[in-house]
Amino acid sequence: MAKLRIKIGKTEFMADGNQEHIEKELSAFAEMIRNAPAVVNITNFLPEIGLKKVDKGRKIAQADKGVKVVMHKSEQIAWENLAGSLQLHDEFECDLSDGNRVTFVLINESDGYLIFCSKDCMTRHRMNDSASNKGGIAASEMQKYLDTEIWNLLPDGLKNIIAETRRKYKDGDQIKEFDTKLFLLSASEVFDKDDCYGEEGLYNQIDYFKDEKNRVKCKDKETAYWWLSSPDAGGSTVFCGVNASGGANGNYASLAYGVVPCFCIKKS
């Protein structure tokens, strides 16, 4: 006769009987709590009690050259094959040159391109060194920061497949365009027309961000305010952003808030 007791948080499992019976009951228990929010790594303890790990749904596949892809099937992925290997809202991770790791999510498909953004804030930075939105995003200190500091953090394999893209932006009442490889999302891509702060119609809201939880980003494991590329139409000192609850907001351009870089890759 064998006995077993496992307690994880407020969840408790007890069983007695022969070893085969206990393993059968434990397997059923593990399946029951595998997706519980408080039990993130239930499979981590399974090998210690002699059971096989059972993967269901999406799997994490280690790919070539430092990219880890969350997919519906496991396989090795090279950078040049990345675009053809992901489905909408899939994610991949990569190591940065500073030793940190970042997760990017495929948020949209448009005009032959896949559009990615970082799942959380990569860092914090100001939009400009003074409280001004003059010149819009193209003339901002933030765009220079994306083009240099953030770009240099990315692995070479990823940089080689990022496409230059033309972005629309507001500068006062004028709509202008510029070419870039890294960019911030606009208010009209993240919010509906009622929360665009004067930028409605510039882009369409991306379906991914219609779910409020996808607008919530973290930095250092805490929810964080993050910048958008849109000057606030209500004044000359403010850029739009997303608050810690996923709502629309605006703040002085000279303040350092979360940076969520985006880029495009051509469809395979």
Buried (B, 14 or more C-beta within 10 A) or exposed (E): EEEBEBEBEEEEBEBEEEEEBBBBBBBEBBEEBBEEEEBEEBBEEBEEEEBEEEEEEEEBBEBEBBBBBBBEEEEEBEBEBBBEBBEEEBBBBBBBEEEEEBBBBBBBEEEEBBBBBBBBBBBBBBBBEEBBBBBBBBBBBBBEBBBEBBBEBBBEBBBEBBEEBEBBBBBEEEEBEBEBBBBBBBBBBBBEEEBBBBBBEBBEBBEBBEEEEBBBBBBEEEBBBBBBBBBBBEEEBBBBBBBBEBEBBBBBBBBEBBBBBBBBBEEE
